[in-house]
Amino acid sequence: RLTYPYNRDLILTIIQHYTQLKQEDKIIPFLEEMVQKDSNNGLANAFLYEYYLKNKGIDKAFPYLQRAIHSDNIDLDTKMKLLINTLENPYSNDNRVIQLAKEMTDLYPEDAKSHSIYADFLLKTNRKEEALKKYKKAAEIDPTKFPIWNQILWFEYELEKFEDLAKDAQKCLEFFPSSPEPYLFYGISQNKTNHFEVAKDYLFNGIELVFDNPSILVEFYHQLGISFFGLKDYNSAKKYLEKSLAIQENNAPVLELLGDIYAIKGNIDKALNYWEKASTMNTSNELLKKKIQDKQYYEK
């Protein structure tokens, strides 16, 4: 049986045969013997890793993953598949696996995939700043992958890096001018830095590109409400905030801002109604509590 132990097609044929018969156990001794004779046998190590991960856990499986990742006779896509499968199980935050994902960036420093998969693992342990750097490296190598840009924009927004968000949303638009997301994120960045007129223009351009996506439409309307509020056009702000609420009625920031508008217009009862609804969804908002207690609008 070991006449052609390093023949890729033979290994695949044997694996497929026993997998179809649901008799993977029968191939394990054969593959174990293969890796004993050649620890660099990537396909054998890859199959053994997935088998042991499923049946024995990460401690038994990890050495096979380590050898598969460092093997020079399987390609990057096969290694990516192993790591992607690992991301989807409870062992994805194991430090050994994260370190191995990092080693992929050393093995394939000029391939965007290696940096993006390492970023995915970093997120499993909430290391957002480090993950963001790796996503940006991936986009630098290959700027044509929209999911990577989307991750960059999301995390710059979450981490309140609004100047970076503005720059990267513009870069994203160079490659994806028909996608609404970079327009939305650019609009957010401009609202956050009080450039309300610029924000409004980008938001109107982006909203034209939204089709059958109510969740993103909610945020476009919300951000337009913020833009018009910042421009002191309260009637227009109210119009777009109400459009946002019509799609998603339980939205605390939108409810609070509508309350602010009614307070500015002198209708404190209506303002309190919106503020109180918002406070039931955001109990940690101290400024909102003060507005309700004092029955008065306060600027942030």
Disulfide bonds with the S-S distance in Angstrom:
none
